[in-house]
Amino acid sequence: MAAGVATYELRFDSGRVCLDLLATAHPQEHLEDPDTLRAWLTGAGLVPAGTRLGGIGPACVAAFRELRADLWQLTTGEPGRDPYAFDSALGRVNALAADAPPAPRAVRTEDGGLVRALYPEPGCPALLAAVARDAVDLLTDPVARSRVRQCEGDNCPLIYLDTSRGRRRRWCSSEVCGNRERVARHRRRSMAKAL
């Protein structure tokens, strides 16, 4: 992905920032370099637009990819199937969550309004901690955990939090996977009528 890519291209609104991170691997790798990681951090709402992120380098990109792999294990894996892998991922996420996340503060704008800013400039450990803490909150909340779903679309691995009325959401996106399913169903019916 190009360095100047827009943040909306890197963000999938899953309902939780830790699940949004999982989407950065689909349909291909999106966290390719520090610029795309910075764009994702802003697009996911972890940092306000315009926040300096000078400490984000290749090592931080690798750390976010590792966190993403651990989150995948924890959200899609069953603890009993491979207890060692699950516990290892859980240990790494807990270790990252132990760091302090970025500290927010209110800053007055030129017109007298207030906006959110982070102080000091957040480093990689603080940003990883914010995502890891969100994961810990999700994993330890039985109600939220029961709402975690995987998209039923063909070949779509995206995970989301089902907050729909009746908890009947089937796809990561009605406009993308849902539309594909409706088009495929229409084609199947049309083909059946033609025979």
C-alpha positions as CSV (number, residue, x, y, z in Angstrom):
1,M,0.0,0.0,0.0
2,A,1.3,3.4,-0.8
3,A,2.7,5.6,1.9
4,G,0.1,8.3,1.4
5,V,-2.9,6.0,1.6
6,A,-6.0,7.4,3.1
7,T,-6.9,6.2,6.6
8,Y,-10.4,5.1,5.6
9,E,-8.8,2.4,3.4
10,L,-7.1,0.9,6.4
11,R,-10.0,0.9,8.8
12,F,-12.7,-1.7,9.2
13,D,-15.2,-0.8,11.9
14,S,-15.5,-4.1,13.8
15,G,-16.8,-2.4,17.0
16,R,-13.5,-2.8,18.9
17,V,-10.1,-1.4,18.1
18,C,-8.4,-4.8,18.8
19,L,-10.7,-6.4,16.2
20,D,-10.0,-3.6,13.8
21,L,-6.3,-4.5,14.0
22,L,-7.2,-8.0,12.8
23,A,-8.7,-6.6,9.6
24,T,-5.3,-5.1,8.6
25,A,-4.3,-8.5,7.3
26,H,-7.3,-8.9,4.9
27,P,-7.4,-9.3,2.0
28,Q,-3.7,-8.6,2.0
29,E,-1.1,-7.1,4.4
30,H,-1.9,-3.5,5.1
31,L,0.7,-2.8,7.8
32,E,3.6,-2.7,5.4
33,D,5.6,0.2,6.8
34,P,5.5,2.9,9.4
35,D,3.4,5.3,7.3
36,T,0.6,2.8,6.9
37,L,0.7,2.0,10.6
38,R,0.5,5.7,11.4
39,A,-2.5,6.0,9.1
40,W,-4.2,3.0,10.7
41,L,-3.5,4.4,14.2
42,T,-5.3,7.6,13.2
43,G,-8.1,6.0,11.3
44,A,-8.8,3.6,14.1
45,G,-9.1,6.5,16.5
46,L,-6.2,5.6,18.7
47,V,-4.5,8.9,18.1
48,P,-6.1,12.2,17.1
49,A,-5.4,13.5,13.6
50,G,-2.1,15.5,13.5
51,T,-0.5,13.6,16.4
52,R,3.3,13.3,16.0
53,L,4.3,9.7,15.8
54,G,8.0,10.0,15.3
55,G,8.7,6.8,17.3
56,I,6.9,4.6,14.9
57,G,9.5,2.6,12.9
58,P,9.9,-0.8,11.4
59,A,10.2,-2.5,14.8
60,C,6.9,-1.0,15.8
61,V,5.2,-2.3,12.6
62,A,6.6,-5.8,13.4
63,A,5.3,-5.5,17.0
64,F,1.8,-4.6,15.8
65,R,1.8,-7.6,13.4
66,E,2.9,-9.9,16.3
67,L,0.1,-8.4,18.5
68,R,-2.3,-9.0,15.6
69,A,-1.3,-12.7,15.4
70,D,-1.8,-13.1,19.1
71,L,-5.2,-11.5,18.9
72,W,-6.2,-13.8,16.1
73,Q,-5.2,-16.8,18.3
74,L,-7.2,-15.5,21.2
75,T,-10.4,-14.6,19.3
76,T,-10.6,-17.5,16.9
77,G,-8.7,-20.3,18.8
78,E,-10.2,-22.5,21.4
79,P,-8.1,-22.7,24.6
80,G,-8.5,-26.5,24.7
81,R,-7.5,-27.2,21.2
82,D,-3.9,-25.9,21.6
83,P,-3.5,-24.7,25.2
84,Y,0.2,-23.8,24.7
85,A,-0.4,-21.5,21.8
86,F,-3.4,-19.9,23.4
87,D,-1.6,-19.3,26.8
88,S,1.5,-18.0,25.0
89,A,-0.6,-15.5,23.1
90,L,-2.5,-14.5,26.2
91,G,0.8,-14.0,28.1
92,R,2.2,-11.7,25.4
93,V,-1.1,-9.6,25.2
94,N,-1.1,-9.3,29.0
95,A,2.5,-8.2,29.0
96,L,1.8,-5.5,26.4
97,A,-1.3,-4.4,28.4
98,A,0.9,-3.8,31.4
99,D,2.4,-0.6,29.9
100,A,0.6,2.6,30.3
101,P,-1.5,3.7,27.2
102,P,-1.2,7.2,25.8
103,A,-2.4,9.8,28.2
104,P,-5.1,12.0,26.8
105,R,-5.4,15.7,27.6
106,A,-7.7,18.5,26.6
107,V,-6.1,21.3,24.6
108,R,-7.6,24.7,23.8
109,T,-7.8,25.5,20.1
110,E,-7.4,29.0,18.6
111,D,-11.2,29.5,18.6
112,G,-11.4,28.6,22.3
113,G,-12.8,25.1,21.8
114,L,-11.3,22.0,23.3
115,V,-9.8,19.0,21.4
116,R,-8.2,15.8,22.6
117,A,-4.4,15.5,22.3
118,L,-1.9,13.0,23.7
119,Y,0.9,14.0,25.9
120,P,3.7,13.2,25.6
121,E,4.0,12.0,22.0
122,P,3.0,8.3,22.3
123,G,5.6,5.7,21.6
124,C,5.2,2.2,20.3
125,P,4.8,0.6,23.8
126,A,2.0,2.9,24.8
127,L,0.1,2.4,21.5
128,L,0.5,-1.4,21.8
129,A,-0.8,-1.1,25.4
130,A,-3.9,0.7,24.2
131,V,-4.8,-2.1,21.8
132,A,-3.8,-4.9,24.2
133,R,-5.9,-3.4,27.0
134,D,-8.9,-3.2,24.6
135,A,-8.3,-6.9,23.9
136,V,-8.2,-7.7,27.6
137,D,-11.4,-5.8,28.2
138,L,-13.1,-7.7,25.3
139,L,-11.8,-11.2,26.4
140,T,-12.8,-10.8,30.0
141,D,-16.3,-9.4,29.4
142,P,-18.6,-12.4,28.9
143,V,-21.3,-10.4,27.3
144,A,-19.0,-8.7,24.8
145,R,-17.1,-12.0,24.2
146,S,-20.4,-13.8,23.3
147,R,-21.0,-11.2,20.6
148,V,-17.7,-11.8,18.7
149,R,-18.5,-13.3,15.3
150,Q,-16.6,-14.2,12.2
151,C,-18.0,-13.1,8.9
152,E,-20.0,-15.8,7.1
153,G,-19.0,-14.4,3.7
154,D,-17.0,-16.7,1.3
155,N,-13.3,-16.6,2.2
156,C,-13.8,-13.7,4.6
157,P,-11.9,-14.1,7.9
158,L,-13.0,-10.7,9.4
159,I,-14.0,-10.7,13.0
160,Y,-16.5,-8.2,14.4
161,L,-18.6,-7.5,17.5
162,D,-22.3,-8.1,16.7
163,T,-24.2,-5.3,18.3
164,S,-27.2,-5.7,16.0
165,R,-30.7,-6.0,17.4
166,G,-31.5,-9.7,17.8
167,R,-27.8,-10.5,17.4
168,R,-28.4,-11.8,13.9
169,R,-25.6,-10.1,11.9
170,R,-24.0,-12.5,9.5
171,W,-21.4,-10.5,7.6
172,C,-18.6,-8.1,8.4
173,S,-20.3,-5.7,6.0
174,S,-23.7,-5.8,4.4
175,E,-22.4,-3.7,1.6
176,V,-19.5,-6.0,0.8
177,C,-19.9,-9.6,1.9
178,G,-23.7,-9.3,2.3
179,N,-24.1,-8.0,-1.2
180,R,-21.8,-10.7,-2.6
181,E,-24.0,-13.3,-0.9
182,R,-27.2,-11.7,-2.2
183,V,-25.8,-11.6,-5.8
184,A,-24.7,-15.2,-5.6
185,R,-28.1,-16.3,-4.3
186,H,-29.8,-14.4,-7.1
187,R,-27.5,-16.1,-9.7
188,R,-28.2,-19.6,-8.2
189,R,-32.0,-18.9,-8.4
190,S,-31.7,-17.6,-12.0
191,M,-29.6,-20.6,-13.0
192,A,-32.1,-23.0,-11.4
193,K,-35.0,-21.3,-13.3
194,A,-33.1,-21.6,-16.6
195,L,-32.7,-25.3,-16.2
